[in-house]
Amino acid sequence: MPIGPAEIFGIFLLLIIVIIILSKSIKIVKEWERMIVLRLGKYVGIKGPGIVILVPFIDRGLIVDTRIHTIDVPKQEVITKDNVTVRIDAVVYYRVIDPEKAVMKMRDYNYAIAMLGQTTIRDVVGQLELDEILTKRDEINKRIQSIIDEVTEAWGVKVSMVTLKAVELPEGMIRAMAYQAEAERIRRARIIEAEAERSAAQILSEAALTYERHPIALRLRELQTYVDIAKEKNVIIITESISSRTAAEAIASALAIEKVKPSSGGSAKG
């Protein structure tokens, strides 16, 4: 029996309906996802990963991503304990560890965590002074993370890390801190210079005592200085040696003795 146009249209329509039903009933859940199955609005269970078959038009599947998510907490102004206004920018890292709680107990846990992070940062930073905020960032991050994680645990969400990206200071405070840092650098430089002068004075005092006890060492040092000057200036320096000076002194003494002898002999004859 030949198939007419009506039958062909009916078969085509049936194929379309079958395809629609299959697309509604067969779902593929990825490795990092979990599917919450609701049957006529009632929670049935968690499916996945892999192929999940749903009852068409009765079951509904909600996909939950279990990978780590990041939230850029909106930048906000916070007044510190010592009445300094700073702008805080932070990031929260979290992941869903219980898809059932995340879907059944919280409508939008992403937005809720962002708002919770904003208020927690304001509370924690408001209890600290500016110096503590600038020098104890790691401790502040851990403290904020612990507070947020304690609240989100009931939502099936684990907050793994909170990071303060930036702490912006007023322009006047930045200039004051720059002046303070410059003054501190000058103070340290002067202390180092004074310590160097004291050390040099002590060394020179010890050297003077040594030269006083050993005149030959002083003479050798003098000759070494002449050598250094000659090398630097490319000149020749002529100086008397110790032996020549000693010989000259001996000759002068002998001549003086010879002059004294005739005069003393003449006086004896008279």
C-alpha positions in Angstrom: 0.0 0.0 0.0 1.6 3.3 -1.0 2.3 5.9 1.6 0.6 9.2 1.0 1.6 12.7 1.9 -0.4 12.6 5.1 1.4 9.5 6.3 4.8 11.0 5.5 3.9 14.2 7.4 2.7 12.1 10.4 5.9 10.0 10.5 8.0 13.2 10.3 6.0 14.8 13.1 6.4 11.6 15.2 10.2 11.7 14.7 10.2 15.3 15.9 8.3 14.4 19.0 10.6 11.5 19.7 13.7 13.7 19.3 12.2 16.3 21.7 11.3 13.6 24.2 14.8 12.1 24.0 16.4 15.5 24.4 14.4 16.1 27.5 15.0 12.7 29.0 18.7 12.1 28.2 21.3 14.5 29.8 25.0 14.3 29.9 26.6 15.5 33.1 30.3 16.5 33.0 32.9 15.2 35.5 32.9 18.5 37.5 29.1 18.8 37.5 26.3 17.3 39.6 22.6 17.2 38.7 19.9 17.8 41.2 16.8 15.9 40.1 13.3 17.2 41.0 10.3 15.1 40.2 7.1 17.1 40.0 9.0 19.7 42.2 10.1 17.2 44.8 13.8 16.4 45.4 14.7 13.0 44.2 18.5 12.8 44.4 21.8 13.8 42.9 22.9 12.3 39.6 26.1 12.3 37.6 28.6 12.4 36.2 27.8 10.6 33.0 24.5 10.0 31.2 21.4 10.7 33.2 17.9 9.7 32.1 15.0 11.8 33.2 11.2 11.2 32.9 10.1 13.6 30.2 7.9 16.5 31.4 8.0 15.1 34.9 11.6 15.3 36.0 13.7 18.5 36.1 17.4 18.6 36.4 19.5 21.4 37.9 23.2 21.5 37.1 25.6 22.5 39.9 29.3 23.2 39.1 31.6 21.8 41.8 34.8 23.6 40.6 36.3 26.5 42.4 34.6 29.8 41.8 35.9 33.3 42.3 34.0 36.3 43.4 35.3 39.8 43.1 33.9 41.5 46.2 32.7 45.0 45.4 35.2 47.7 46.4 34.1 49.5 49.5 35.3 52.3 51.8 36.0 51.2 55.4 36.9 53.3 58.4 39.8 51.7 60.5 40.1 51.7 64.2 42.3 54.8 64.1 39.8 56.7 61.9 41.5 56.4 58.6 39.3 55.8 55.5 40.6 53.1 53.2 39.2 51.4 50.1 39.3 47.6 50.2 39.2 45.4 47.1 39.0 41.6 47.7 38.5 38.2 46.0 36.7 35.2 47.5 37.5 31.6 46.3 34.9 28.9 47.0 33.5 25.6 45.8 30.2 23.7 46.3 30.8 20.6 48.4 27.1 19.7 48.9 25.0 20.4 45.9 21.8 19.5 47.7 22.3 22.2 50.4 23.5 24.7 47.8 20.3 24.3 45.8 17.7 23.6 48.5 18.8 26.1 51.1 20.1 29.1 49.1 18.5 30.7 46.1 21.6 32.4 44.8 24.7 31.4 46.8 27.0 33.3 44.5 25.4 36.6 45.4 25.0 35.7 49.0 28.7 34.9 49.4 29.6 38.2 47.7 27.4 40.2 50.1 28.7 38.2 53.1 32.3 38.8 52.1 31.6 42.5 51.8 30.1 42.8 55.3 32.7 40.6 56.9 35.6 42.6 55.4 34.0 45.8 56.7 33.7 44.3 60.2 37.2 42.8 60.4 39.0 45.8 58.9 37.0 48.2 61.1 38.5 46.6 64.2 42.1 47.1 63.1 44.5 50.0 62.9 46.0 51.1 59.6 49.5 49.7 60.4 48.0 46.3 61.1 46.1 46.3 57.8 49.3 47.1 55.9 51.6 44.6 57.7 49.3 41.7 58.6 47.5 40.9 55.3 47.9 37.2 55.6 46.4 37.1 59.1 43.5 39.3 58.0 42.8 37.0 55.0 42.7 33.9 57.1 40.5 35.6 59.7 38.0 36.7 57.0 38.1 33.3 55.4 37.4 31.5 58.6 34.4 33.7 59.4 32.8 33.4 56.0 33.4 29.6 55.8 31.7 29.1 59.2 28.6 30.7 57.8 28.6 29.1 54.3 29.1 25.6 55.7 25.4 25.4 56.2 24.9 26.2 52.6 27.0 23.4 51.3 29.7 25.8 50.2 33.4 25.7 51.2 35.3 29.0 51.2 38.9 28.0 50.5 40.6 31.4 50.4 40.0 35.2 50.8 42.6 37.7 49.4 42.7 41.4 49.8 43.7 42.6 46.4 44.3 46.2 47.2 44.2 48.7 50.1 43.9 52.2 48.7 44.8 55.1 51.0 43.8 58.8 50.9 46.3 61.0 49.0 47.1 63.0 52.2 47.9 59.7 54.0 50.2 58.5 51.2 52.2 61.8 51.3 52.5 61.6 55.1 53.8 58.0 54.9 56.3 59.0 52.1 57.6 61.8 54.4 57.9 59.4 57.3 59.7 56.8 55.2 62.2 59.5 53.9 62.9 60.7 57.4 63.5 57.1 58.6 66.0 56.5 55.7 67.8 59.7 56.6 68.0 58.7 60.3 69.4 55.3 59.4 72.0 56.8 57.1 73.2 59.2 59.8 73.4 56.4 62.3 75.4 54.2 59.9 77.7 57.2 59.1 78.3 57.9 62.8 79.0 54.2 63.5 81.6 54.2 60.7 83.3 57.3 62.0 83.5 55.8 65.5 85.0 52.6 64.1 87.5 54.5 62.0 88.5 56.6 65.0 89.1 53.5 67.1 91.2 51.9 64.4 93.3 55.0 63.9 93.8 55.3 67.7 95.1 51.7 67.8 97.4 52.4 64.8 98.8 55.5 66.4 99.7 53.5 69.5 101.3 50.8 67.4 103.4 53.3 65.4 104.5 54.9 68.7 105.8 51.6 70.0 107.4 50.7 66.7 109.0 53.7 64.8 110.3 51.4 62.1 106.8 50.4 61.2 105.8 54.1 60.9 108.8 54.6 58.5 107.7 51.6 56.4 104.2 52.9 56.2 105.6 56.3 55.1 107.6 54.6 52.3 104.6 52.6 51.2 102.6 55.9 51.0 105.4 57.3 48.7 105.1 54.2 46.5 101.3 54.6 46.2 101.7 58.3 45.3 104.4 57.5 42.7 102.2 54.9 41.1 99.1 57.1 41.0 100.9 60.3 39.8 103.6 58.6 37.7 106.4 60.5 39.4 109.7 59.5 41.0 110.2 60.4 44.7 113.7 60.5 46.2 113.9 60.1 50.0 116.7 59.2 52.4 116.8 55.7 53.7 117.2 54.8 57.3 120.7 53.5 56.9 122.0 56.6 55.1 120.5 58.8 57.7 122.1 56.8 60.4 125.5 56.9 58.7 125.2 60.6 58.3 124.4 61.1 61.9 127.4 58.9 62.9 129.8 61.0 60.7 128.5 64.2 62.1 129.1 62.9 65.6 132.7 61.8 64.8 133.5 65.2 63.3 132.1 66.9 66.4 134.3 64.8 68.6 137.5 65.6 66.5 136.8 69.3 66.9 136.4 69.0 70.6 139.7 67.2 71.2 142.2 70.0 70.0 140.3 72.6 71.9 140.4 70.5 75.0 144.2 69.8 74.6 145.0 73.5 74.1 143.2 74.4 77.2 145.2 71.8 79.2 148.6 73.2 78.1 147.8 76.7 79.2 
